[in-house]
Amino acid sequence: MNVDDLADQLALRDLVARYAHHADRKQPAEQAAVFTVDGRVRLYDGDPDTTEPIDVVTGRDELERTIAELIARYEVTTYLNGQSLIDVERDTATGETYCLAMHVLDEGAGRELLTMSIRYLDAFARTPGGWLIADRRLVFDWVDRRSSHA
């Protein structure tokens, strides 16, 4: 691995971290901006190799609208990214990142904590402005919802 490879790895990890940061700061435009203009997110409840997506969102504008609707449901979120495995091949890259996402919400029956174990299976593209996510398979490995006393 050379210095350019290390710089790419760092830039890609930073991109994934920015997605989480903008989620926690409730910044849907900035969160959507980590995707290419035609970027796509496919959501899976379980193994994406054996199940169909439960939802698909395509295009940065649609991503921003969808993100804005989702984050409006939550009082606060905390996304903790864990290990990332990233492979770079010139101007494209793939990666798998583990994330533990906690969401505090109140839908009228009391405050609840929604915790999700997520994996991001990403395809990245190098653009003139830097690396962006071209395609994300967002996999819910498990979800736990319980009342919150915080």
C-alpha positions in Angstrom: 0.0 0.0 0.0 1.4 3.4 -1.0 0.7 6.9 0.2 -2.0 7.5 -2.4 -3.8 4.3 -1.3 -3.6 5.5 2.3 -5.0 8.9 1.3 -7.9 7.2 -0.5 -8.6 5.0 2.5 -8.6 8.0 4.8 -10.9 10.0 2.5 -13.4 7.2 2.2 -13.5 6.6 6.0 -14.0 10.4 6.4 -16.9 10.3 3.9 -18.7 7.6 5.9 -18.0 9.5 9.1 -19.5 12.6 7.6 -22.7 10.8 6.8 -23.1 9.8 10.5 -22.1 13.3 11.7 -24.7 15.0 9.5 -27.3 12.5 10.6 -26.7 13.3 14.3 -26.6 17.1 13.6 -29.9 16.8 11.6 -28.4 18.2 8.4 -30.2 16.4 5.6 -28.7 18.4 2.7 -25.1 17.8 3.9 -25.9 14.1 4.6 -27.3 13.7 1.1 -24.2 15.5 -0.3 -22.0 12.5 0.5 -23.7 10.7 -2.4 -23.3 11.2 -6.2 -26.1 13.1 -7.8 -27.6 9.8 -9.0 -26.7 8.0 -5.8 -28.9 5.2 -4.6 -29.6 3.7 -1.1 -31.3 0.2 -0.9 -32.5 -0.8 2.5 -32.5 -4.5 3.6 -33.9 -6.3 6.6 -31.4 -9.0 6.6 -28.9 -10.5 4.1 -29.0 -8.5 0.9 -27.8 -11.5 -1.1 -31.0 -13.5 -0.2 -33.6 -10.8 0.3 -35.2 -8.0 -1.8 -34.8 -4.4 -0.6 -37.5 -3.1 1.7 -37.0 0.4 0.2 -35.0 2.1 -2.5 -34.2 5.8 -2.7 -32.4 7.2 -5.8 -31.0 10.6 -6.5 -29.5 13.2 -4.2 -32.7 15.3 -4.1 -34.9 12.3 -3.2 -32.3 11.2 -0.6 -32.4 14.7 1.0 -36.2 14.7 1.2 -36.3 11.2 2.6 -33.5 11.9 5.1 -35.3 15.1 6.2 -38.6 13.2 6.8 -36.8 10.4 8.8 -34.7 12.7 11.1 -37.8 14.8 11.9 -39.2 11.7 13.8 -36.3 11.6 16.2 -35.4 13.9 19.2 -31.8 12.9 18.9 -29.6 10.3 17.3 -26.2 8.9 17.9 -24.4 7.0 15.1 -21.3 5.1 16.2 -19.3 3.8 13.2 -17.2 0.8 13.9 -14.8 -1.2 11.7 -14.6 -0.5 8.0 -13.1 -2.7 5.3 -12.4 -0.7 2.2 -10.9 -1.8 -1.2 -9.8 0.8 -3.7 -9.4 0.1 -7.4 -8.3 3.3 -9.1 -11.4 5.5 -9.3 -13.9 3.2 -7.6 -13.9 1.5 -4.3 -16.1 -0.8 -2.2 -16.5 -0.8 1.6 -18.3 -2.5 4.4 -18.8 -0.4 7.6 -20.5 -1.5 10.8 -22.7 1.1 12.6 -24.6 1.1 15.9 -27.4 3.8 15.5 -29.4 4.9 18.4 -32.6 7.0 18.0 -34.7 8.6 20.7 -38.3 9.2 19.7 -41.7 9.9 21.2 -44.6 8.9 19.1 -47.2 9.7 21.8 -46.9 6.6 24.0 -43.8 7.8 25.8 -40.2 8.2 25.0 -38.5 5.2 23.3 -35.0 4.2 22.3 -34.6 2.6 18.9 -31.3 0.9 18.4 -30.2 -0.5 15.1 -27.2 -2.6 14.2 -26.5 -1.5 10.6 -24.0 -2.5 8.0 -23.2 -0.1 5.1 -22.2 -2.0 1.9 -20.9 0.9 -0.2 -19.8 1.4 -3.8 -17.8 4.6 -4.0 -16.9 6.8 -7.0 -14.0 9.2 -7.3 -15.4 12.5 -8.8 -13.7 15.8 -9.7 -14.7 17.0 -6.2 -13.5 13.9 -4.4 -14.9 10.5 -3.3 -18.7 10.1 -3.0 -21.0 7.2 -2.4 -22.6 5.9 -5.6 -24.6 3.0 -4.2 -25.3 2.0 -0.6 -26.9 -1.2 0.6 -28.0 -0.4 4.1 -28.5 -3.7 6.0 -30.4 -3.9 9.3 -28.8 -6.8 11.1 -30.9 -6.3 14.2 -33.2 -3.7 15.7 -34.3 -3.2 19.3 -37.0 -0.9 20.5 -37.7 -0.2 24.2 -38.9 2.5 26.5 -36.4 5.2 27.4 -36.1 6.9 30.8 -33.4 9.3 29.8 
